[in-house]
């Protein structure tokens, strides 16, 4: 059985027929919009106030389906209201706001100026952005902040020292071709490193070695969580590569699906969230089944 046919069978097995307007898409959209709150933003727990990152995952998830959120002006107002209130000060907040306002075509000059000033104030001595030591245990990679900063600066068209950021990023390259700190490569850091280099408009350093690292992780399938599948598949995509095991990837993702249309972190246990739903949609799209 060939790959596309197998993937189609898998999606049918899990009640997710393909095509615009299909039940699968409708259920996902309903799940996302059920998390849309009166303040204009989104939060998976459906209690106010909304979360900036959940709003990012919701809007970007809808975009993967070719859709815009309900009440887009309210979504933009949620972030612009934070700016006026002075609450969008953290990098994650600036990142989420920039992505969403850019997606909705609502970036203002005032916001761009605020975003540039705030992000540039977070440069670290090593050449990246944010903390590069004593990273919080909940942060998946020491390159996450730099990725988000570069993404913001790229969207708003701000100048920054690209070569310095590249040197900082490449400093996490490990002998096995992956990226990470403490001598250990991780899927998260490898994904972020490749994404940063792509945004910088430069060729990936040691692309063959990094591809081999990702291929080995793909062959020695030990993923437990949907974000690991996302980092793996999207890391390969940054190198212009596709997964060699689309059936395994799609099966894992669809087994994370829950009855309310959202996706959870793992196949067996876990509640659906907007974050994991976004990862699921991104992987399914990259795998060519959506």
C-alpha positions, 0 to 999 in steps of 0.5 A: 500500500502506498503512502498517500492511500495509507494516510487516507485510510488512517484519517478515515479510520479516525473519522477525519475525511479529507477535503474543505468542509469535511467533518474533521475540519469542522470539528477542529474549527468548532473546538478552537472557536469554543475557546474564543472568549469575550475579551477577544482572545482565546484560552483552552480552559475557556475562562477569562482572561485569555492567553496571548500564546493560546490566541497565537495557537488558535489563529495560526491553527485556523490559518492552516485550515485557510480560515480567519478567526471569528471577530478578527477585530476583537482578536486584534483589540485583545493585543492592542489593548494589552499594548495600551495597558502596558501588559505585553512586555514579555517576549512571549507576549510580544511574539504572540501579538506580532504573529497574530496582528501580522496574520490579521493585517493589523500591525500598527506603527505604534506596535512595531515601535514598541515591539522593536524596542522591547525585543532589542532590550532582550539581547544577551551578551552571547549574541542571542536574545533572552536568557542563555543560562539557568533556563526554566525547566518548562522551556524546551530549548535555550534557542526558543527566545532567540527564535521568537525574537528573530521572528518578531524582528523579521515580521516588523522589518527591523534591523539587527545583527544577523551574523551575531545571531547566527554565531550564537545559534551555531554555538549549540551545534553538536558533533552528531549534527543536532543542536543543544546544550550540555553536549546533548542534542535535542529535537527542540533545539534542532528545530529552533536552530534550523528555523532561525537560520532559515529566517536569517536567510543563510544556509544551515550549517552542516546540513547533511549532519543535521539531516542525518541526526533527524533521520536517526531520530525518525528511524529510532522512533521514541517520541511520546508527545506531539510536540516532539513529532512537530519538532521532528517533522518541521525540522526536516521541512526546514532542510527541504526534507519530508518524513520517510514514515508519514503513516507512523506520523499521521497515526500518532497525531490522529491518536492524540485527537479527542472527541471534542475536535481538539488534540492532546499532548499524548495518545493515551492520556491528556486533555486537548489544548490549542497548543497541541491542536496547532502542532497536530494541524501543522504536522498533518499539513506538512505530511500532505493529508490536509 
